[in-house]
Amino acid sequence: MVKLPDSFPAPEPVPFGKYELLGRAGRGGMADVYLARPLGQRRFVAIKCIKAKLADKQQFVDMFIQEGNLAVQLKHDAIVKTFEVGRIQGLYFICMEYISGVDLSGILKACASSNSRRLPVPHALFIAVRILEGLHYAHELTDKNGRSLNLVNRDVSPSNVRVAFDGEVKMLDFGIAKAASGLSSEIGVLKGKISHMSPEQVRGLPLDRRSDIFSTAVVIHEMLTGEKLFRGDSEFQVMDLVRKAEVRAPSQANPRVTSDLDKIVLRGLQKLPEHRYQTAEEMATDLRPILANYNFNRSELRDLVRDLCPDAWERDQQISQLGKKSSPKLEAEAKKSKRTDEEDYGELFVDLSIEEELSTMSGGASAKANGQPWWIWLMLIASGALLVLATVLVLAL
């Protein structure tokens, strides 16, 4: 079995099938994420590998493969792309788009320690609309027979939203999303981050897209106010606050929030799903005219993120230099005759022809925003990207 790198950057690139791993970018309970690139190329990808200790546990393997099979179906520019799902030398992996930027959670922390304390309203609205657009696409996803997958993300939170250094916004993780046809989730099993759950989610009830809308409204409220919406001394206290869903208008903490924007956010935060927006697109439709009043340009978000997170921006520039270095040994391997044995290139469960995908993916949006090559994107950190299995917690009304 291949020995995966345990640092970043790795002392030497580690061969991994048709990829080379440049270092471990993030760690999680179920899987780790590695910065990588296809052999013979300089463009980055992110490789998520299930932990070796879980590779022989069929339940975790099934969930990991389900995550990958679901992710490859999500083809929207507000959602991180997934290229391949497979196994190499006994290690299950998912190959994903490499994004260069900062998690929204990191941006909010940087804002809290700055003079501004919170994101400017137009920046928050732009991020919110992009989240909602990605969610609506996922919610509307159908199978090959045109039947709805009834997909619910279940973990919309700042740590799962990535703001790239070119100003683009992408949702990082659908790893705990559940399709109706997928592996069963016991009612009462909590998945996600409690402070961003919906009331029905903390009670362990069946979920639909309206749960994601509540979670998104929590994120919007926190962007506008610079404060956690549901805070408590314990998880049980936070769960009780979420279950009650008694919230104040964002304008009470931020006078720049208009009454129209207050109404939109509060509608998304209604305790009962039937009182909320019924689709993510419906909520985005109400937000867009308010955003349009600001004549906002994505480059403004790009500049803000670079200013707020200078250390991350500098590190990203250092990481980009890795793409300019070659590994003669590994490139020589890539020039050898084609190999098809599982030990070398592995077994692919889903193959989206990554070479073609990387060569045809439009980097126009990124290049226009900052003048950089498309592949200088952000390191994907897996802090919030991994499948979580929590204890059964059911709260009665």
N, C-alpha and C positions, 0 to 999 in steps of 0.2 A: 504494500500500500504506500502511496506517495506520502512523503512527509511535508505537510503544509507549513508555510512560514508562520512564525508566531510574533513577528515584529513588523514595523513599518518605518522605512522601507526594508525589505529583506536584504541581507548581505549579497545574495545572488538571486536572480530570477529562478523560480522553481517551475520545471516543466509540468504541465497538467493537461494531458491530451493534446489538443491543437492550440492550447493557450500556454502562456507563461504567467505565473503569479508573481506580482511585484511586491506584495506585502499584505499583511492583514489590515483591513481598514476598519473593521468593527466586529464586536462580539455580541452574542446573544445566547439565550438559554438553549435554543434548539439548533442554531446554525451560526456560522461566522461568515463574514463578507470580506472578499479579497479584491484588491485592485489588480487588474489583469489586462492582457492584450493578446489578440490572436497572434500566433507565430508568424513572423515575417511582416507584421504590421506595427504601426506606432499609435494606433487609435486605442483608447482605453475602453474596457468594459468592466463590469462588476460581476464577480462570481460568488454566489452564495452556496456554501457547502454545509450539508447537514453534519453535525458533530459525529465523530467516529463512534462514540459510545452509544449513539442512537441508531447507527446504521443497521444494526441487526434487530431492531425493534420495529416490527412490521407496522404497528399503528402510527408511529412517527414517520416512517418512510411513506406510508400511504398519504398522510396529511401533507408532507413536504411535496410529493408529486402532485397532489391535488392542487396545492398552492401554485405550483409552476404551470400546470395545465390550465388553470383558471387565468393566470396572469398573461399567458401568451395570447389570450383572446381579447385582451384589453388594448385596443389600438387607438389611443387618443393622445393628443399632444399635451394634455394636462395630467397624464399618468405615465410613470416611468415604463419604458418598453421592456418586455422580456423576449429574449431571442431563442433560447434553447433550454430544454430540461433533459437531464441525462445522468449517466453514471460512468465514472472513470476510476478504474482500479478499486472498485468497491465503494467509492464515495459518490453520493448523490449530489448533484449540483443544479443550480439555476443560473443561467447567464443573462445578465440584465444590462440595460443602458447605464452608462456612467455619467453621473450628474455632478457638476461642480458648483457648489454653493454652500448655503447654511440652512439648517433646519429652522423652521419658523420659531420653534421654542428658543433657539439660540438668539434669534433676532429680538424676540420679546424680552429676553434677559438683558441684552445689550441696551435696549430702549429703557428698561427700568433703571439702569445705572447711568443713563445719560440725562441731559437737561430736559429732553423732550418727554421722558417717562413712558411714552406710548407711541405707537405708530401713527403717522399722519393719517387723517381720514381717507384721502384718496388712495393711498398705498394699501390700507386695510381693505378697502372696497375692491381694488383690483385683485388682491389675493383671494378674497371671498368669492368673487365671480368665477375665478379659475377653478377653485375647489368645487364649486357647485356644477360647473360645466363638466368636470371630470366625473363627478358622482352621477350626474344625470345620464351620461353616456353609459356608465356601468350599470345603473339601475334599469336601463332600457335594453340591456344586452339579451339576445335570444340565442337559442341553440340552432343547429343546422336545419331544424324543422320549423323554425320561426316561433317557437314557444319561449316565453319569458323565462330567464334563469332566476328571476326574483332575487337578484344579488343584493346583499346588504354588506357594506364595508365593516361596520361594527367598531371601528377604531379611528374615527376622524379626530385628530388631535394635532397640536402644533408640531410634535416630534415626527409626525408622518407627513408633513408638508415641507417640501424643499423649495427654497427660493434660490435660483441659480445666480451666479455672478454676472449673468447677462440680463437678469431681470425676469427670466421665465419662472413660472410656478408649476410644480409637478407634485402629484401625490405619490409618495414613495411606496406605500405598502398596502397590498390587498391580501396580505398573508393570512389574516384571520377572517377574511370575508367568507361568507357562506352562501353558496347557491343551493336552491331547493333540492337539486338532484345530487348534491355532493354528499360527503360523509355526514352522518347525523351528528347534531349537537344536542346534548341533553338540555331540555328546558331547565333553567336554574343554574347552568354553568356560565359564569361571567367571563367574557373575553373583552379586552380593551383596557382603557385607563378610566378608572372610576369617575374622576372629576369631569370627564368629557362624555360620559354615558348619558343615555336618555332615561327618563323615569321607568319606562317599561323594561329597559335593559338591566338596571340594577335590581329589579324585582324578578329577573329571570324569566320574563314572559316572551312569547314569540315576537320576532321583530320583522319590520318591513322597512322600506326606504325612508319612511318618516322618522325613524330613529336616527338615521344619518343626518337628516335635516336638523334635528334638535342638536346633535353634536356639533354640526357646522355653525349653528347659531351661537353655541357656547364659545367656539373659537373666534367668531366675529366680535362677540361681546368683549372678549379678553383683548383682542387687538385694539378695539376702540377705547377701552378704559385703562389698559395697562395693568389690570388686576385679575387675579384668579376669580372666576365667578363662584365656584363652589369650594369653600375652604373650611377645613375642620381639623380638630386635634387627632382624629383617628379616621380610618377608612370607613368605619361604621357611621360616624358622624357625617362624613362627606356623602355617603350613600343616602342617608336620611334627607340631607339637603337637596340632593338631586331628585329623590322621589317626590318631595314636596314641590319642587320647581317654583319656589317663590323668589322672583328676581326683580331687581330694580332696573329702570331704563338706563341705557349707557350714558345718556346726556347728564345724568346726575353726577357722574364722575368726569365727564368730558363735555364742556359747554359747546364744543365745536360740532357735536352730533345734533343733527336736525331732528325735528319731531317726526318727519317722514321716515327717517332712518331708524329712529326709536321703534316705530310701529312695526317695521319689517323684522327687526331683531327680536322684539317681544313676541311677535306672531310665531317665529321659528322656535321660541322657547316655551310654548304652551305645554302644559302638563299632559293634556290629552292629545294623542296623535291626530284625531279628527279636527282639532282646532288649529293645527299648524298648516304650513304650506304642504300641499299634497305631493308635490314634485320639487326636485332641486331646481329645475328649469324655471318653475313658477317663481321661486324666490330670487333667482338670478335676474329674471325679467324685471322685477321690481327694483333691484339694486342698480341695474345698468344706467337708467336715466340720471340717478344721483351721481354716479361715477362720471357720466358724460359732462356734467356741469363743471367738473374740475379740469377738463381738457388734459387728462392725465396721459403721460407717455411712459411706456415700460422702462425707458432709460432712467427715469427718476427713481424707480425701485432699484435698478442696477446700482446707481450711484449711492443710494442710501445704504444698501447692504454692504458695499465695499467700505463706506465710511464707518458704519457701526461695528463691523467685524474685520478690522485691519489685519489681525493675526491670522485669521482664517484665509483672508485674501492672499496674504504673503505666502502662507503654506501652500495654497493652491498653485501659485506661480512656481514654487519649488517642485511641486508634484508634476506640473506640466513638463518640466525638464526631463523627467523620466521617459516621456514619450519620444524624446529626441535621441535617447541612447539606444544602442542596439546590443543584442547578445549574440556574438558571432557563433557561439556553440549552438544556441537554440535555433538561430536562423539557418545554420547548416542542416540541422535536423529537419527544418521545414522544407528544405530543397530536396530531401531524399525522395525516393519513389513513394507513391501513395501507400499508406498502411491502413488496413481496415480491421485489424484485430482489436478486441476489446481492451487489452492491456494498454494500447497506445492511445487510440482516439475514443475509446469508450462506446457505450451504448446510448443512443439518443432516443428519448421517449417522444419528444417534440422537437423538430428541427425547422427553424424558420430561415435557413440559409443565411447565417450571420454575416458571411463575407459580402453577399449581395446587399443585405440590409444595411450594413455599415457604409457601403459605398454609395448607396442611393439615398440614405437618410439626409434630408435637407438640413443643412446647418445654417440656412439663410437667416433665420430669426436670430440666432446667436451671433452670427458674423455681423449682421447689420447693427446689432445693439452695441457691440464692443470692439469690432474689428479684429477679433481673434479667430483662429481656426475653430471649426465646429467641435473638434474633439477635446478642446480644453474646457471640459465641464467639471462638475464637482464630484468629489469623493462621496460615494454613497455610504453613509454610516448606518449601521444596522440596529442602532439603539432601540428604535421603536418598530423595527421591521419584521420581527419574528413572531411566530405563532405562540400565543400564550394560553396555557390551560390553568385556570384559576379554580379555587375551591368552590364547592356548591354553596351559594349564599342566596337565600330567598327571603325577602323582607315582606311581611304582610302589611297591608294598609293599616 
